[in-house]
Amino acid sequence: MVKKILILGDINKKLLIPVLLAVSQILYNIHNVKFPEKVSNQVVETYTMCIAKFLTLIIPKIYKVPLNEDNIEISKGKKCLHYFLLCLFYFVNAILILASSVFNKKFDEAKEHIKNPNVTGDFFKTGLKMIFIAVISIFLLKYKYFIHNYIAIAAFFLFGLFSDMLLDVFTKILEMGTASIIIDLVVTITDSVNLCYQKYMLEKLYYPYWNVAIAPGILLFLMNTVTLILILISGGDSEIRFFKAFYQYFSNTNIGIIIGKFLINVILNFFISTFSILTLFHFSPDFILISLQLSKFVNVFMDRNTKQYYFIICVVLQFFCLLIYLEIIELNFCNLNKNTRRNIQIRGKDELLGNNDNDTESDRKSNIELSEGYLLKNEGEKDEEASDKDRKLSEVSL
């Protein structure tokens, strides 16, 4: 039989979670572009994000997952420190996203909508984020990366560069100036730190995932409320453009559109928040890259000025590298898949069961593992053992 060079890795139903996150992010981006309103209100939209994060409290009522029972004793002081750092990383990242929107001139004149450069940015930035997450995970989460991971990272980054070259992205980046480039780079780093620290709280400190999701929402709610108070104090005659936009939104927008936009934003943000925290709970932070890659791909197609559709080849290859990096697809040659999670688990089970390297595949499958430490022998073995026992008894009787 010809050996397959590509095989499926560890596939399970939980992989639907990052896919649903990608779908939710795509729907949110389409909604922001296509919704029939002349102006937008960032304060109102931020409240929809806060409400969506608060609604994650209902996740454990609907989606019950077993939490790690090896909870460690954490003092109140350390808990306060952990949540403080979580909110701090979120706050810094949010401020930098706002600064990036201003410097990059992504603050839409018509809609006053702040865009996250991690979601709407360029393909090579996703490659940078992959590198930053890997580096942070090695030191913070103690993850190990192997040759197939490094090959996938390098190829992913290169195909991202090729895609952006075909789309003439770097010309636009150079026009933005040094300050804008630096801020975008720092946003990518801070967002990677934010994701890895959330995973650290979930995996190493065993905090409930809904608390990790809600804590930044509380901070965002307080920040947005302070902004709203300042807007109300300044009044509609304020010279600050952002404050004026708040009043113009309510005076120029139909009440039905306001309510409709509010409700749709809450629903979509709820799905994004839910699938984001569940992705981090079940997988490594790298799996967030699935949503970023697919949403950016759709964003490029939504840009009517895009004519270089042959960039799709590079994007498809980049996504293929991502699947290899996440070990959804394995490279079954040159021993490149020796240290994937699936094969490491197989070797661990073999060692636990006393199997050696000379065991054949049929020998390994002869016993069915019901749960850890409990084996069910197949019928063939039972029959053989029974016949051996009968033969020995007959020999003794003789």
N, C-alpha and C positions, 0 to 999 in steps of 0.2 A: 504494500500500500504506500502511495506517495505521501510523504509527510507534509502536513499543512504548515505554511509559514506564518499564517495568522489564525489565531484561535480566540474564541470568546473567553474573557476572564470571569471574574466573580460577578455574575448577573443575578439580581434579585428584584423583587417588586419595589423595594425601597428606592431604587434608582428613578422611579417616577417622581419622587419629591423634587430633585433638582430640575427635572424636565418641566414640571408644573411651575416651578419658580421662574424658569425661562419664559414660559407661555404667559405668566402673569405680568412679567416685566415688559414683554412685547406688547401686550394689550394695553398696559398703562402708557407706554410711549405713543402708540397709535391714538389712544384716547386724547392725550394732550395735544396732539397735532390736529386731529379731525373734529374735535368737539366744537360745535358752532357757538363760539363766543369771541367777541372782539378784543376783550382784555381779560387778564387773569389776575388773581389776587393771591399773592404768595402767603400772606398771613392765614387766610382761610384754608389754603391747601396744606399748610403745615399743621393746622388743627386736625385735618383729616388723617394725616400721618400719625398724630398723637393718639387719636381715637382708635385707629387701626392697631397700634401697638398695645393699647389697653385691652382691646378685644382678644388679644392672644391668651388672656386668662381662661377663655372657654376651650382652648385647645385640649388641655388634659381631660376635659369632660367628654370631648368628642373622639379624640385620638389618644387613646391610652397606651402608653409605652412603659415598660418596666425601667425604673431608674436604677442606677447603680446602688447596690445595697452596702457597699463598702464606704459609707460616708465617713469622713474624717472630722474630728472635733475641731471646729474653728471658733475662736473667740470672737466676741462682738466687735472688738477693735479691729481685728483682721478682716472681718466681714465688711465693716465700714470702709476699710482701705481698699478691698477688692472692688466694691461697687463704686467707690470714688474714682479709682483708676479706669473702670469701665466707662463711667460717664465722662471722665476727662478725655479719654481717647475719642469718644464719640463727639464731644464738644469741639475739640481741635479739628477733627476731620470735617465737621459741619461748617465751621468758620472758614476753613481753607477752600471748601467747595464754593462757598459764597464769594470768596476772593477770586477764585479761578473763573467764576462766571463773569465777574466784573472785568477782570484783566483780559480775558479771552473774548470779550464783547459777545458772550453767549446770552447775556441778559436781554432777552427779546424785547425790542422797542414796542412791539404791539401787545404782547401778552404778559410782559414782566415776569417771565417764568425762569426760575433758577434751575439750571441743568447740571446734573452730576456728571463730571467728566469721565468717571469710571464706567458709566453706562453709555454715554453718547460719544465717547472719545474714539481714538484711533486703534487699529488692530494691534499695533506693536506695543501699545500701552498695556494691553492684556498680557502680552508676553513679559513685560516688565513686572507686572503684578504677580505673575506666576513665579518669577525669580525671587521677588521679595517675600512672598508667602513661604517658599521653600526654605530660604535662609532663616526667616524668623521661626519656622516650625522646627528646624534642626536645633536651635538653641532653646526655645521656649517649651516646645512640646516633645522634644527629644525624638523626633521622627528620623528614620533612616531612609536615605535615598540611594538608589543603585544605578547601574549603568544605563538601564532602559529609561529611567527617569531623566537622567542628564541628556541622553540623546533626544528624547521627546521635547525637553525644554529648549534645547538649542534649535531644533527644527521648527518648533512652534514660533519662536521669536523671529527666525529668519523668514518664514512664510508670512508672518505679520508685517515685516518690513517690506517684502515684495508687494503685498496687497496695498499698503499705503503709498508705495512708489507709483503703482498703476493708477491710484486714485489722486495722485498729485497732492498728497496730504502735507508733505514736508515743506512745500512752498507756502502753504497757509500757516504752518507752525512758525516758520521764520518771520513771517509778517507780524506775528503776535508779540514778538519781543522777548528779551531774556527773562524778564520778571515773570511773564506768563508761563514760559517753559518750566522755570524753576518751581513755580507754585503747582503746576500740573504734576510734576514729578513728586513733590512732597505729598500731594493729595493721594497719589498711588501708594506711597509708603505708609502714610497714616491710616489709610483704609485697610491695608494689609495687616498692620499692627492691630487695628480694631477687630478684624475678623479672627486673627490668631488668639487674641486675648479672650474673646468670647469663647472660643473653643477650649482654651486653657481653663476657664472657669467651669465649663461643662465636663470636660474629660478628666482633669486633674484634681479639681476642687469639688466636683459633684454638686454644683448648684443646680436647682431646677431650671429647665430651659425657659419656662415662662417668665421667671424673675429676671433672667439675663436679657430677655426681649423687652420687658416692661421698663426696667430701670432707665435706659436711654430715653424712652418715651416720656417719662416724668420730667427729665431734664429739658427735653425739647418743648414740653408743654409750658414749663416755667419761663423759658427763654422767649417763647412766642407770646405769652401773656404779658411779659414786660414790654415787648415791642408794641403790642396792641394798646397798652396803657399810654405809652409815649405818643402813639398816633392819635389817640382820642384827646390827649392833653393838647397836642399841637393844633388840632382842628383841620378843617379842609383847606384853609388858606396857607398851610405850611409851605415853605420854600423847598423842602426836601422832596425830591421827585418820588421816592419810594412811598412817602406818606400820602402824597397827592394821589398816587395810583390807587391807594386803598379806597378813597372816597369816590374816585371816578368809576371804579368797578361797580359799586352799588348804584350809582346814578345812571350808568350807561348800559347796565345789564339787566335783562328780564329776570324777574324773581323765579320763574320756572327753570330757567337755565342755571341760576345760582344753586337752587335746591338739587336739580338733577346732577350737576357737576359735583356737588358736595357728596351726595350719596354714592355716586359711581366711584369717586376717589377713595372714599372710606372702604368700599368693597374691594377695590383693586389693591389698595395699600395693605388691607388686612391679609389678602392672599400672599402678597410679597413678603410681609413680615412673618407670616406663619411658615411659609415654605423656606424662607431664609434661615430661621432659627432651627427648623427641623432638619434642614440640610446640614447645618453645623453640628447638630446633635448626633445624627447618624453617620456622617462622613467627615472627612478632613476638610479644612477651609478651601482646598483646591477645587472642590466640586462647585463652588460658587462661580467658577470661571465658565461653567457650561451656560449659565444664564447670561453672563456678560457677552460671551462670544455670539450666541444666537441673537440676542437683542441688538447688538451692534450690526450684525449682518442684515437684519430687517431694517434698521435705521438707514443704512446706505441705500437700500432699495426705495425707501420713502423719500430720499432726496432726488427730486426730479432732475437735478443738474448732472446726475451721475450717468455717464454714457459708456464708461469702460467696464462693461459687464464681464469681460474676461478675467477680472480680478476674482471671480467666483472660484476659479480653479485653485488659487492660492488659499482662499478661505476654507474650501473643502479640505485641502491638505492640512491646513492649520488645525481644523477641527479633528481630523484623523489623528494628528499628533497629540491632541488633548486627550482623546480616548485612550491612546497608548500610555500617556502620562498617568491617567487615572486608573490604569490597568483594567479598563472595560474591554479593551482588545490587547492581546498579548503577542509579542514577537516570538514565534516558536522556532527560532534558529539561533545558532551561535551561543546557545545557552543564555539568551537575553532574558528569558522569562523564569530563570531559576529562582530569583528572589522577589517574585511578585507575592502579594499577600496570600493568594490562593495556594500557590505551591509551598510557601512557608508553612501554612496551616496543614497542608497535606503531610509534609515531612514531620511536623510536630505530632500529628495523630499517629503516624507510622511509628515514631519513636515511643509514644505512649503505649501503643499496642504491642510493641516488641518486634515490629516488622523490620527487616534489614533491607539493604539495597538490592539484594538478589531476589526479593519477593516479586512475583509476577503480578500483573494487573488483576488476573483472575483470583489470585490468592488474597489480594487486598479486598476484593469485592465479596469474598466468601462469607465474611461476617458483616452483618448490618448493624450499625451503631444506632440504637434507639435514643440514647442520651449519653452524656459523658460518663464512661465507666460501666455502661450496660450494653452488652452485645447480644444479638440474636443470630444464632447460627442457621445457615440455610438448610433446607430439607435434605439435600444431598449429603451434607456432612452428618446430619442426624442419622440417616439411614446407614451410612458407612460405620459410624460409631456403634450403632445398635448391632450391626452384623458382626463387628469385631468383638463386641461383648458376648454375643451368643456363641461365637466360635471358641472364645476362651473358656466359657462355661462348659461347653461340650467337651473340650479337651480335658478339663478338670474332672468331669464325670467319668470319662473313660479311664 
